Amino acid sequence: MKTHEAIRQDLLKRREQLNQRIHQITQDVRHADGPLPSDFSEQAVERENEEVMDALGEAGRLEMSQINRTLAHIDAGDYGICAACGEPIPEARLEILPHSEYCVACAERMG
């Protein structure tokens, strides 16, 4: 089983990867490498690609938010405690879903 510190290190590494990916997506969408093509059909394809890139960026930002909340819980010392019932979240669940705020029973009741 991973310790909370090992999970913390994994999350910090993942956060750095996401930062790099989001930065690259932002550069791509802003066309930092040059202007849009002059051909209208190529521009349409570029715009579709931008929409996909925006969606990927948004997913990355959402994951980053989850990571930051989880790191805050680890730093506060309340990581691994169910936000609903106050019972410990099983370590196996935290290894699979390190951002989980609820134990299995409470998560099932919620949803």
C-alpha positions in Angstrom: 0.0 0.0 0.0 1.2 3.5 -0.8 1.7 6.0 2.0 0.0 9.4 1.8 3.5 10.8 1.1 3.9 8.5 -1.9 0.4 9.5 -3.2 1.4 13.1 -2.7 4.6 12.7 -4.7 2.6 11.0 -7.5 0.1 13.8 -7.5 2.9 16.4 -7.7 4.4 14.6 -10.7 1.0 14.4 -12.4 0.4 18.1 -11.7 3.6 19.0 -13.4 2.7 16.9 -16.4 -0.7 18.6 -16.6 0.9 22.0 -16.3 3.1 21.2 -19.3 0.3 19.8 -21.3 -2.1 22.8 -20.6 0.7 25.2 -21.5 1.3 23.4 -24.8 -2.4 23.4 -25.6 -2.7 27.1 -24.8 0.2 27.8 -27.2 -1.3 25.6 -29.9 -4.8 27.3 -29.6 -3.2 30.8 -29.6 -1.3 29.8 -32.8 2.0 30.7 -31.2 3.8 28.9 -34.0 2.2 31.1 -36.7 -1.1 32.5 -38.1 -4.0 30.5 -39.4 -3.7 29.2 -43.0 -5.2 31.4 -45.6 -7.4 28.7 -47.2 -10.9 28.7 -45.7 -11.2 24.9 -45.6 -7.9 24.6 -43.7 -9.1 27.3 -41.3 -12.2 25.3 -40.7 -10.2 22.2 -39.8 -7.9 24.3 -37.6 -11.0 25.7 -35.7 -12.3 22.1 -35.2 -8.9 21.1 -33.8 -9.0 24.1 -31.5 -12.3 22.9 -30.1 -10.8 19.5 -29.4 -7.7 21.1 -27.8 -10.0 23.4 -25.7 -11.8 20.3 -24.4 -8.6 18.6 -23.6 -7.4 21.7 -21.8 -10.6 21.9 -19.8 -10.2 18.3 -18.8 -6.7 19.0 -17.7 -7.7 22.0 -15.6 -10.4 19.9 -13.9 -7.9 17.2 -13.1 -5.5 19.9 -11.8 -8.2 21.2 -9.5 -8.8 17.8 -8.1 -5.1 17.3 -7.5 -4.8 20.7 -5.8 -7.8 19.9 -3.5 -6.3 16.5 -2.7 -2.9 18.0 -1.9 -4.6 20.5 0.4 -6.2 17.7 2.3 -2.9 15.8 2.6 -1.2 19.0 3.9 -4.1 19.7 6.3 -3.8 16.2 7.7 -7.4 15.2 6.8 -6.7 13.2 3.7 -8.3 9.8 3.6 -11.3 10.8 5.8 -14.7 10.5 4.2 -16.2 14.0 3.8 -19.7 12.6 4.4 -19.4 10.1 7.3 -16.0 10.9 8.8 -14.8 7.3 8.5 -11.4 6.4 7.0 -11.4 5.8 3.2 -9.8 2.4 2.5 -6.2 2.7 1.3 -7.0 0.6 -1.8 -9.6 3.1 -2.9 -7.2 6.0 -2.4 -4.6 4.2 -4.5 -7.1 3.8 -7.3 -8.8 7.2 -6.9 -6.4 9.4 -4.9 -8.8 12.4 -5.2 -11.7 10.5 -3.7 -13.3 12.4 -0.9 -15.9 9.7 0.0 -15.8 6.1 1.2 -17.4 3.5 -1.1 -20.6 3.4 0.9 -21.1 7.2 0.9 -20.1 7.5 -2.8 -22.7 4.8 -3.7 -25.4 6.6 -1.7 -24.6 9.9 -3.5 -24.7 8.6 -6.8 
